[in-house]
Amino acid sequence: MKLAILSRNTKLYSTRRLVEAARVRGHTVRVLDPLRCYMRISSEGFSMRYKGKPIVGYDAVIPRFAASVTRYGNAVLRQFELMGTFAPNPSAAFARARDKLLCQQLLAAEGLGLPVTVFGDNPDDTDDLLAILGPPPHVIKLNEGSQGAGVMLTEKPSASRGVVEALRGLYASFVMQEFIAEAQGADLRCFVVGDRVIGAMQRQAPPGDFRSNLHRGGTASPVETTPEERAAAVHAAQVIGLGIAGVDLIRSARGPLVLEVNASPGLEGIEEATEDDIAGGIIEYLARHVAAKPTPRRARRPVSNGT
């Protein structure tokens, strides 16, 4: 298998582990900076180049780029797909996962449990928006935040109103959710590959914080998930359209609730906590799909543009 990893930093733990896992299993792998990939699009076909040389013959591609380059990175990912490369996380699904509001709408439509979420645009509706959310505490999240950044907890209606007004003044997109007190600052990260959870950890927020993200000082430990939790995680990933996903769940009095579906989940925390070879599981999943993949139709073959 010839694998491309779209990443801007070859030294990141997750990127390095995927490269190592692929090479140990005898596969060819290359890390490509998505911002250095450029495309030719025509009715004759699709081609792409990287630092002056053609990109050809890749069997699979994994997107590992940050939210700041989602738009261009997704265009590169889409070009790979159009050239016949298998993408476990297709561009359309990747874009859905980066939009918290859209994810909440799609998950709720499929009947998955999630914290009550509200969203509005007009300042005149703020009081009623808070009323339909319910009494505080409230969790307020930037729509495109990551790793716990842009997530705030407000404990009084006046504080919620003040944060909402400040974010609207900055033209920020955000959602508000109910706070699940019984979780006591803990959540579960379920690593979904294909149709199963191949690893899971519990993350605990540090004292004085409610965010369990490891980048915010949270701690991680292996956890035994229930069949209901594993089914919810796999279902959530499938609703968004992801073959590889980090699904964050919270244990509540009404069962597991989906907090977030991450299309580019980090490997370091979960591999350290569980001692599982998550990177290897990803590579083996890709190799199985590539081996079973039919030959692309001629109409979709890459064009060389004379090179």
Summary of the structure (lengths in Angstrom):
residues: 307
radius of gyration: 20.6
end to end distance: 23.3
largest distance: 65.0
contacts: 966
relative contact order: 0.16
helix: 38%
strand: 27%
